Amino acid sequence: MTTTVSSEVRAAALVSKAWPFEEARKLLERYKDGPPAKGHVLFETGYGPSGLPHIGTFGEVARTTMVRRAFELMSDIPTRLIAFSDDMDGLRKVPGGIPNPELLAANLNKPLTQVPDPFGTHDSFGAHNNARLRVFLDTFGFEYEFLSSTDCYKSGRFDATLLAVLANYDAVIDVILPTLGPERRATYSPFLPIDPASGDVLQVPLVARDVAAGTVSYVRPGTNETVTVPVTGGHCKLQWKVDWAMRWVALDVDYEMAGKDLIDSVMLSGKITRVLGARPPEGFNYELFLDAEGTKISKSKGNGLTIDEWLTYAAPESLSLYMYQSPRKAKRLHFDVIPKAVEEYYSFIKAFPDQPLEQQLGNPVFHIHGGKPPKFDLPLSFGLLLNLVTVAGTSDPAVLWGFVSRNFPGTTPATHPEIDRLVGYAIAYARDFVVPTLARRAPTAQERAALEDLSTRLAAIGAGADAEAYQYEVYETGKAHGFENLRDWFKALYEILIGTSNGPRMGSFIALYGLDETLALINESLS
């Protein structure tokens, strides 16, 4: 991608403290003496298709793209992004949440692109998962090139580097062996032969190596037969830490980030890259996502939010925001984080136009939208819509739009499509996560007296007042009835009227829901 960048923007980007710019400056330093011989800077993200793509996978591509775009504001060197799938890896266990698990169990140790697709839609399990990944990345509009490990191995694209690994075999294993236990050390080989008879990716010790011929030999498990195979042409795969380094060298990768759990692996692969005579890529280690119980999410366990699940309840941009924020901080990735992410996204969008350039470059929406965030006219928040759906007890968008249009004249699905999108998300989220948890309670004597007084005060104001007028009476009622901490008064309102301990700004809610409807809700709670 080529972008015309003003001198003002470039100057601000060069000193911005936003983390994508800080990462991009590593690449500026890498090529301070001139652009790479290949003529571009190559970014890479890796994906292991042993399970369905999850949000962590998306996060890596999103964050890498943010660094890529930041670099493009600082430099005129062209860039490329590769989404690499390690689909030649052997299937070691059956992931959870997959149909026809017996089909996978019968093909353990086969390359993922040789395992039948349990979904019945593609030529292999690897191809199915690759397709799912690409559809999602395409949905988000990422600019990337997809590469398959199987294709790269079998086409000969990796051959030269594989032969280099064989030629430097002793130096490579000298990097790996100190990190292994005694038993594993005795049998370790960086090369995993793909057995011609079974098709399995074997983890077996080598009995011979021939650098000149480019072959390795092993004893076929369960027999005394010695088998010799080339290390090239897809006849062998590398153990993954060596494979990672080989890929960096073969593709000349300049930047790749990885999770915090892979810090040691990044260091080892970097050492192997240097053994092979190349320079490791730049990058940084991000923190891991956690599930509701604080456990690392795993695509094999299926214990995290899926991509499709997030998009059922919120727009893609809110997910991008969640990926942008605090990448070095472990964060829960559960359904309850979605509403906050949505609210924050629109807050950043609203603030952007009035910010000076240096603040705009640090605003997450700058990085989410490649420097060109959209403008929205949103007269109400997602949280307020959620509460409206909850109290109104409807999943009919037309009914909800009736409330919105009454309170905000001239606001319709046609004039405010972004609100219409939020209405759909609010209906889905309230249906699945809010309504099932509601438990309205009866008021105490103090609360009953306050509610009766509030009803009288609101009725005296009448319909058509603005949100601030209603909010003032809510405050005054709480103070008049001895709620020393007004938070207790608002918490009581939420629990009695809605059925939850947290809720909207009451003035805004009354204006949106309607005075008559609010008075009916209060009377219902009193009865």
KEKE-746294 format. One record per residue (C-alpha): x, y, z; residue in one letter. Coordinates in steps of 0.1 Angstrom, whole numbers, plus 5000, padded with zeros to 4 digits. Layout:
XYZA/...
// end
This chain:
500050005000M/501350354992T/500050655011T/500651025005T/501651165039V/501951525048S/505151655064S/503151765094E/501651415100V/505051245094R/506751475119A/504051405145A/504151025139A/507951025143L/507551135180V/504150995189S/504150775220K/501250555207A/502550195208W/502050135170P/504450425163F/506850305189E/506949965173E/507250115138A/510350305149R/512149975154K/511849925116L/513050275109L/516150195129E/516549855112R/516750025078Y/518350355088K/521050295062D/518650235033G/515750015023P/515949635022P/517349464991A/513949304985K/512449644981G/509849625009H/509349565046V/507749235053L/505349185082F/504148835092E/501548685114T/501348315121G/498448085126Y/498247725137G/495047575121P/494747285145S/491447455157G/489047715145L/490348065143P/489648265175H/489848625185I/493448595195G/494348515159T/492448825147F/494149035174G/497548955161E/496649045125V/494949365137A/497749475158R/500349395132T/498349595107T/498349895131M/502149885132V/502349845095R/500150155089R/502150345115A/505350265096F/503850375063E/503250715079L/506950735088M/508650585057S/508150565020D/509450205019I/506649975006P/505249715029T/503649365027R/501849155052L/501848775051I/499248565071A/501048235074F/499247915082S/501347625097D/498947375081D/501647115074M/501947055112D/500746715124G/497446685142L/498446595178R/495146595195K/491446635187V/490346995195P/487047045214G/483847175198G/484446995165I/481846775148P/482846415139N/485746395164P/486146025156E/487246135121L/490046345135L/490946075160A/491545835132A/493946075115N/496146185143L/499746275133N/498746345097K/499546685083P/496546915088L/496146945051T/495846565049Q/493246525077V/489646495063P/487446795070D/484946695098P/482646975086F/482546815051G/483047145033T/486647145023H/489346905011D/490946895045S/490647015081F/493547255075G/491847395044A/488647435063H/490247635091N/492347835066N/489147935048A/487448045080R/490448255088L/490548415054R/486848495053V/487148675086F/490248865077L/488548965044D/485449075063T/487549315083F/489249445051G/492749355061F/495249385033E/497349065034Y/498748775014E/497948425026F/500648165026L/500247795034S/503047605050S/502147295029T/502347494997D/505647655007C/507247315016Y/505947124986K/506647394960S/510347414970G/510047774983R/511747665015F/514247415000D/517347645001A/516747725037T/515947365046L/519347265031L/520947535052A/519447395083V/520747045074L/524247195067A/524147375101N/522547075119Y/524947065148D/524847435155A/521047435153V/520547155178I/523147315201D/520747605204V/517747375212I/519247085233L/519947295264P/516247375267T/515147005267L/515046745293G/517446445292P/514946205276E/513846445249R/517446555243R/518446195235A/515946165206T/515546525194Y/515846615157S/514846945141P/513546745111F/510246565112L/510146315083P/506746255067I/506645875065D/505945765029P/503945465040A/501745615067S/501745975058G/502346065095D/504546355106V/507046155127L/508946265158Q/511746015156V/515546025161P/517646045129L/520145765123V/521945935094A/522246265076R/523746335042D/524346705035V/525546645000A/522446444990A/520146665011G/518646365030T/518046225064V/517345865075S/515345725103Y/514045385115V/510345345107R/508445295140P/507444935148G/509944805122T/513644765117N/513444935083E/515645235077T/513945495055V/515745775038T/513946095026V/514946435012P/514646725035V/513246925006T/510046914985G/507646855014G/509146525025H/510146665059C/508846935082K/510747115108L/510047125146Q/508247445151W/510847655168K/513347575140V/510547605115D/509747955127W/513448055122A/513547885088M/510448075077R/511948405089W/515048335068V/513348195037A/510748475035L/513048755049D/510548865075V/511149205091D/508449215118Y/506448955137E/504848985171M/503948695195A/502248625227G/504048655261K/504048275264D/506348255234L/509148485247I/511548195251D/510648055217S/511248395201V/514748405216M/515548045205L/514248105170S/516248435168G/519448245177K/518747985150I/518048265125T/521548395132R/523048045129V/521548045094L/523248375087G/520248605088A/518848875111R/515748795132P/512749015127P/511649295150E/508649255172G/507149255206F/505449015230N/501849095238Y/499948965269E/497548685266L/493748695266F/491948525295L/488548355298D/485948435324A/487848235350E/491148405343G/492548105323T/494448155290K/492148105261I/492947825238S/491647735204K/491847365212S/489847415245K/487447655229G/487247855261N/487348195246G/485048415226L/484848325190T/485048585163I/481448515153D/480248555189E/481648905193W/480249015160L/476748895171T/476749155198Y/478949435186A/480449595155A/483949495143P/485349835152E/484749765189S/486749445187L/489549635170S/489549885199L/489849595224Y/492849475205M/494449815204Y/494149895241Q/496949785265S/498449505243P/501049435271R/498349385297K/496449055302A/492749105297K/489648905301R/487948815268L/484448735278H/480948855269F/480849115296D/483649325281V/481649395249I/479349675260P/482249875275K/484249835243A/481349955223V/480850265245E/484550345244E/484750315207Y/482150585201Y/483650805228S/486950805209F/485150865176I/483351165191K/486551315206A/488651275174F/487651575153P/488351835180D/491751695191Q/495051835180P/497151625156L/499351475183E/496351355203Q/494651225171Q/497651005165L/497250865200G/493550815196N/492750445191P/490350515162V/493150665142F/494850325142H/491550125138I/490550315107H/494050365091G/494050735099G/490550815086K/487950745113P/484350805103P/482051065118K/478750955135F/475951155149D/474850945179L/472351115202P/472250815226L/474650555239S/474750175235F/474250135273G/471050345271L/469750135243L/470549815263L/468549945292N/465650045269L/465549705254V/465549545288T/462849765303V/460649785272A/460649405270G/460749395233T/462949255205S/461149445178D/463449715163P/460449915151A/459149945187V/462550065199L/462850315171W/459550455182G/461150545215F/464250685198V/462350895172S/459951035198R/462851155220N/465051265191F/462751395163P/464051345128G/466151045139T/465250735118T/467050425106P/467650595073A/469150915087T/471150735115H/472150385102P/474750355129E/472050375156I/470050115137D/473149895138R/473349945176L/469649875180V/470249525165G/473249465187Y/471449585218A/468549345211I/470849045208A/473049135238Y/470049205261A/468248885250R/471248665257D/473048825286F/470949085304V/467348965305V/468148615318P/469948775348T/467349025358L/465849005393A/463749305403R/463349345441R/460749505463A/461649845477P/462349905514T/460250145534A/462650425528Q/462950345491E/459150315488R/458650665502A/461350805479A/459750635448L/456350775456E/457851115460D/459851075427L/456650985409S/454951295421T/457951515412R/458251375377L/454451405371A/454651775381A/457351835355I/455251675328G/456151505295A/458551675271G/461051795296A/464651745289D/466951485304A/468551735328E/465251835343A/464351475351Y/467951405364Q/467651695388Y/464451565403E/465951225407V/468951375426Y/466751595448E/464451305457T/467451095468G/468751375490K/465351455504A/464851095516H/468151055535G/470350875510F/473651015523E/475450835494N/473450895463L/475050595447R/472850385470D/469750565457W/470650505421F/471550145428K/468150105444A/466450255414L/468250005391Y/467549705412E/463849795418I/462949925383L/465249725360I/466549425380G/470249495379T/472749675401S/474049905374N/472150115350G/471850425329P/471850795337R/468250815350M/467451145334G/468451025300S/466550705305F/463350875315I/463551105285A/464050815262L/461650565277Y/458950835282G/457450995313L/454250795312D/456050475308E/458450555336T/455550645360L/453950315351A/457150135358L/457450305392I/453750225401N/454349865391E/457349845414S/455249995443L/452449735438S/
// end
